[in-house]
Amino acid sequence: MPSLEIAAGESLSYEYDAPGASGKTFVFVNALSGSTATWQHPEIGPRLRAAGHGTLCWNFRGQAETRYGPATDLSPRLIVEDLQRLADHVAPPRPILVGLSIGGLFAAWGYLAGVPAVGLVLINTLRRPGTRLEWINQAMVAMARTGGTQLVMEANLPMLVNPDQLAAMRPGAFSSTPYQAMAPADGLFRLMAGSLAADWAFPWERLAVPVLIMTGLHDRVFYVPADVEALAARIPDRRVITFADAGHLIPMERPGAFAEALLDFVR
């Protein structure tokens, strides 16, 4: 996997396939616990490329196959800055920024910071700042600090994904192995802790490109219908698609339908 060297001992890993002559480039922005593998699912990346489009997948510093310093603040600001660095380095033609969960917020802030884009896709991103959201975010970090990703998964998945996905993941849950707290130096934990500084008071009115909003109805943690409707209404050029058979992780739960929605958007 290629890497973009940023500083001594620090780099981003990425995978880039250029589009055809008239294709767009889907620039994917992970969720905190994500990786390029999400977007390279056989029904997503290869399907988009077969249709003549390009893909740019990358991992945040702190995610897999990246390098980062012990004193580097793995913050939302850094992620947005790295998105800008990568866009400048690769210069993908006709980019569409596609962000999953908080990755959509990073993509939106990146667009306002000058990352080129002809479109934006927000996957279960829209959420209203306030006590409820702050509570959820703090609780996620507390669970990771106490019982690692295993506890976070077991506590949240029933409220995040569709029943089929939950049944498929059930064999890996509730083993006899004791929970293991995440080390403070762990990249994922540092990303989770850093995400508490994310600015959710985004000026949605300032998005001056077409925006596709994807919502999975089985997301019962972050999806608040009235909030999503109110925030979406502030986006000038928006398209909304609802997945009744998916939850928070639409690309993983319904990869084929997800890719088709992207292709419909670019058409």
C-alpha positions in Angstrom: 0.0 0.0 0.0 1.5 3.4 -0.9 2.2 5.9 1.9 2.3 9.6 2.1 5.2 10.7 4.3 4.3 13.7 6.5 7.1 14.0 9.0 9.8 11.8 10.5 8.1 8.6 11.6 4.7 9.7 10.5 2.8 8.7 7.3 -0.6 8.0 5.9 -1.5 4.8 4.0 -3.7 5.0 1.0 -5.0 3.2 -2.1 -5.7 5.1 -5.3 -7.2 4.1 -8.6 -7.7 6.9 -11.2 -11.0 7.3 -13.0 -11.7 7.0 -16.7 -11.8 10.0 -18.9 -15.3 11.1 -17.7 -15.5 9.4 -14.4 -15.5 10.8 -10.9 -13.2 9.9 -8.0 -14.8 8.7 -4.8 -12.6 9.9 -1.9 -13.6 7.8 1.1 -13.3 9.1 4.7 -13.4 6.4 7.3 -15.3 6.2 10.6 -13.0 6.2 13.6 -12.7 2.4 13.8 -12.7 2.0 10.0 -10.1 1.1 7.4 -9.7 1.0 3.6 -11.1 -2.5 3.6 -14.6 -1.1 4.1 -14.5 0.6 0.7 -12.6 -2.2 -1.1 -15.5 -4.7 -0.6 -16.0 -6.5 -3.9 -19.4 -4.9 -4.3 -18.1 -1.3 -3.6 -14.6 -0.3 -4.9 -14.4 -2.8 -7.7 -17.9 -2.1 -8.8 -17.4 1.7 -8.9 -14.1 1.2 -10.9 -15.8 -1.1 -13.3 -18.3 1.7 -14.0 -15.4 4.0 -15.0 -14.9 5.8 -11.7 -11.9 6.2 -9.5 -11.4 5.5 -5.8 -9.1 6.9 -3.1 -9.2 5.1 0.2 -7.0 6.0 3.1 -6.4 5.5 6.8 -6.1 8.2 9.4 -3.0 8.4 11.4 -3.7 6.0 14.3 -5.5 3.5 12.0 -4.0 0.4 10.3 -0.7 0.7 8.4 0.0 4.3 9.4 2.8 5.8 11.4 2.3 8.5 14.0 4.4 10.0 16.8 3.7 9.4 20.5 3.1 13.1 21.0 1.0 13.7 17.9 -2.5 14.9 18.8 -4.8 12.5 16.8 -7.5 15.1 16.7 -10.3 16.0 14.3 -8.3 19.0 13.1 -5.4 16.7 12.2 -7.6 14.3 10.3 -9.0 17.2 8.2 -5.5 18.5 7.6 -4.4 15.1 6.5 -7.3 14.9 4.1 -6.1 18.1 2.6 -2.5 16.8 2.4 -3.7 13.7 0.6 -5.9 15.5 -1.8 -3.0 17.9 -2.7 -0.7 14.9 -3.1 -2.9 12.7 -5.3 -5.0 15.4 -7.0 -7.8 13.0 -7.8 -10.0 14.2 -10.8 -13.6 15.3 -10.1 -13.6 14.1 -6.4 -16.7 13.2 -4.5 -16.0 13.1 -0.7 -17.8 10.1 1.0 -17.7 10.0 4.8 -19.1 7.3 7.1 -20.4 8.5 10.5 -18.0 11.1 11.9 -16.0 10.7 8.7 -18.8 12.6 7.0 -18.2 15.5 9.4 -14.4 15.4 8.6 -15.2 15.4 4.9 -17.5 18.4 5.3 -15.0 20.4 7.3 -12.4 19.4 4.8 -14.5 20.8 2.0 -14.8 24.2 3.8 -11.1 24.1 4.4 -10.5 23.9 0.6 -10.4 20.2 -0.2 -11.7 20.0 -3.8 -15.1 18.3 -4.3 -17.8 18.2 -6.9 -20.1 16.4 -4.4 -20.4 15.1 -0.9 -21.9 12.0 0.6 -22.8 11.9 4.3 -23.5 8.4 5.7 -25.3 8.5 9.0 -23.4 11.7 9.8 -26.1 14.3 10.7 -26.5 14.8 14.4 -27.4 17.7 16.6 -24.8 18.8 19.2 -26.0 18.8 22.8 -26.0 16.8 26.0 -27.3 13.6 24.3 -24.5 13.5 21.7 -21.9 14.5 24.2 -23.1 11.7 26.6 -22.9 9.0 23.9 -19.4 10.1 22.8 -18.1 10.2 26.3 -19.6 6.8 27.0 -17.9 5.2 24.0 -14.5 6.5 25.2 -15.2 5.3 28.7 -16.2 1.8 27.5 -13.0 1.6 25.4 -10.9 2.7 28.4 -12.6 0.0 30.5 -13.1 -3.0 28.2 -11.6 -2.2 24.8 -13.3 -2.6 21.4 -14.9 -5.8 22.6 -17.0 -4.0 25.2 -17.8 -1.2 22.8 -19.0 -3.7 20.2 -21.1 -5.8 22.5 -22.8 -2.8 24.2 -23.7 -1.0 21.0 -24.1 -3.4 18.0 -27.7 -4.3 18.8 -28.7 -0.7 18.5 -26.4 0.1 15.5 -26.9 -2.6 12.8 -29.7 -4.5 11.2 -30.8 -7.9 12.5 -29.1 -9.9 9.8 -25.8 -8.2 10.4 -26.2 -8.7 14.2 -26.8 -12.4 13.7 -23.8 -12.7 11.5 -21.6 -11.1 14.2 -23.1 -12.9 17.1 -20.6 -15.8 17.1 -17.7 -13.4 17.9 -19.4 -11.8 20.9 -19.4 -12.7 24.6 -16.5 -15.0 24.7 -15.0 -16.2 28.0 -12.0 -14.0 27.5 -11.9 -11.1 30.0 -12.3 -7.6 28.7 -9.1 -5.8 28.0 -8.8 -2.1 28.5 -7.3 -0.1 25.6 -3.9 1.3 26.3 -3.8 5.1 26.3 -1.1 4.9 23.6 -3.2 2.8 21.3 -3.9 4.6 18.0 -7.6 3.8 18.0 -8.0 4.9 21.6 -6.2 8.2 20.9 -8.5 8.7 17.9 -11.6 8.0 20.0 -10.5 10.3 22.8 -9.5 13.0 20.3 -12.9 12.8 18.6 -14.5 14.4 21.7 -13.1 17.7 20.4 -15.1 17.3 17.1 -17.1 20.4 16.2 -20.6 19.2 15.4 -22.0 22.7 15.1 -21.3 22.6 11.4 -22.6 25.4 9.1 -24.5 23.1 6.8 -25.8 26.0 4.7 -22.3 26.6 3.4 -22.1 23.3 1.4 -22.2 24.6 -2.2 -22.1 21.2 -3.9 -24.7 18.4 -4.3 -25.0 16.4 -1.1 -26.3 12.9 -0.8 -27.5 12.1 2.7 -27.8 8.4 3.6 -29.6 7.2 6.7 -30.0 3.7 8.0 -33.2 3.3 10.1 -31.7 0.5 12.3 -29.3 3.1 13.7 -30.9 3.7 17.1 -27.9 5.4 18.7 -27.1 8.4 16.5 -30.3 8.6 14.3 -32.8 11.1 15.7 -35.4 11.6 12.9 -36.3 15.2 13.8 -32.7 16.2 14.1 -31.6 14.7 10.8 -34.6 16.3 9.0 -33.9 19.7 10.5 -30.1 19.6 9.7 -30.7 18.2 6.2 -33.1 21.0 5.5 -30.2 23.5 5.9 -28.3 21.9 3.0 -29.1 23.8 -0.2 -28.7 21.0 -2.8 -29.5 17.8 -1.1 -30.7 14.3 -2.0 -31.9 12.0 0.8 -31.9 8.2 0.7 -33.2 6.0 3.5 -32.1 2.4 4.0 -34.9 0.6 5.9 -32.8 -2.6 6.0 -29.6 -1.1 7.3 -28.3 0.7 10.4 -25.2 2.8 11.1 -22.8 0.8 8.9 -24.6 1.0 5.6 -21.5 0.1 3.4 -20.9 -3.0 5.4 -24.5 -4.0 6.0 -25.7 -3.4 2.4 -22.7 -3.0 0.2 -24.4 -3.6 -3.1 -27.3 -1.1 -2.5 -24.7 1.4 -1.1 -22.7 1.2 -4.3 -25.8 1.6 -6.5 -26.8 4.7 -4.5 -23.4 6.2 -5.2 -23.7 5.4 -8.9 -27.2 6.9 -9.0 -25.8 10.0 -7.4 -23.1 10.6 -10.0 -25.6 9.9 -12.8 
